[in-house]
Each structure stands twice: as structure tokens, then as C-alpha cells.
Amino acid sequence: MGQVYNPKDWRANTMEWSNCAFISCQNRPTSQCPQCSNYYCSEHVQTHLHRLSPDSIQKDKDDPHKMR
């Protein structure tokens, strides 16, 4: 079985620039995401995901130009 990571501990290390915010990535962060403010290595800064807020989900549902 793989190693278990505590997300709160991981985030604390990320904020100290010890590791990338992508869980289990041991690389040092190189950039801060302007949207979520987490610090990521060059591999994950462009590929990580963000949670959608309920408002943005509803806005997408209401947009007649969005594909469904």
C-alpha cells in the first residue's frame, strides 16, 4: 500500500516552499497559482485542478452557449 499523506500537513509544507502542493509530489515549488494561491512545481502549476464554486456551476448551467 502507498504512503498516506495528510492534506493539512502537505499544505503547511507547501506554504513553506518545501514541496509542490500536488499531493505526493516531492518537487520544490517554482510558481504560485494566481487562482488558488497554492505553490506548485513547474510540472503541476499548469495541470492542477480547481474546485468550482456553486455560483460558477449555476452560471455555466444558465449559459445558453455552453454545450450540455
N, C-alpha and C positions, 0 to 999 in steps of 0.2 A: 504494500500500500504506500502511496506517496506521502510526502510531508504535509502536515496540516498547518495552515497559516491563519493567524488571527488578523482580520482586516483592520482592526483599530491599531494594532501594533505596526502593521505594514504601513498604514497611512502616517503614523508618527515618524517612522524611519524615512518615509518619502519627504516629509516636510523638513527633515534634517539633511536632505540631499544624499542620503545613504544608499537608497535604491529606487528604481523605477516604480511608479505607482501601479503598474500592471502586475497583479498578484503572481508571485513566483519568479518574476524577472529579477535577476541579481545584478543587472547592469546599473551603472550610475546614471541618474537623470541628466539630460542635456537641455531640456526645454520645459517651460511651463505652458500648459494648455490655457488659452485665453478664455475658453468657455467654462471649464470646470475647475481651473486653477490648480490642478494636480500637476506634479512633475513627472515626466516620462523620459525614457531613453529615446535615441533617435529612431529606433525601430518601432516603438509603440506610440509616439506622440501623434502620428497621423492615423493610426489604425484603431485606437481605443474607442469605446462606445460611451455615449451619454444617456442618462435616464431622461425620458420625456416627461414633462410636467403634464398634469391633467388638462391645463389650458391649451398647451400646444397640440395635444391629441385631439381635443374638441375642434380647434381651429383647422386642423387637417381634415377632419370629418366634414366640416362645414364648407370647405373649399371646393367649388364645383369643377375646378380644373385639375384636381388630383385624381389619379386613377384609383379605382377601388377594386 
